[in-house]
Amino acid sequence: MAYDTDLADRTREALLAVTGALPDERRMFGGLCFLIAGNMCCGILAERLMARVGPQAYDTLLARPGAAEMDFTGRPMRGMIMLESDAVADEDALQEWLGHCFAFVRTLPPK
């Protein structure tokens, strides 16, 4: 599956602003994933942003416009949200979502 390279470029730049360093990148799930300290932070699947926000923020963030459950395996993956391209169309919105991702991922031990 191809992924939106423009969204990948925007995500890469926004993560640099949030974290102060470029994240590692890996092709996973048929798309591109960004990792921080070895932990998956977010990714691009087709034209959507996959956001790892963690289980505590999940319900609140899932209620936002453009957010949907990630159900890769046929059942929702709690802590992972799929965002429609409209939800991250402007830089401020993308930066905010990536801030939620980074806030969760930095609570995890490095791999």
Secondary structure, DSSP 8 states (H G I E B T S, - for coil): --B-HHHHHHHHHHHHHHHSS--EEEEETTEEEEEETTEEEEEEEBTEEEEE--HHHHHHHHTSTTEEE--TTSS--TTEEEE-GGGGSSHHHHHHHHHHHHHHHTTS---
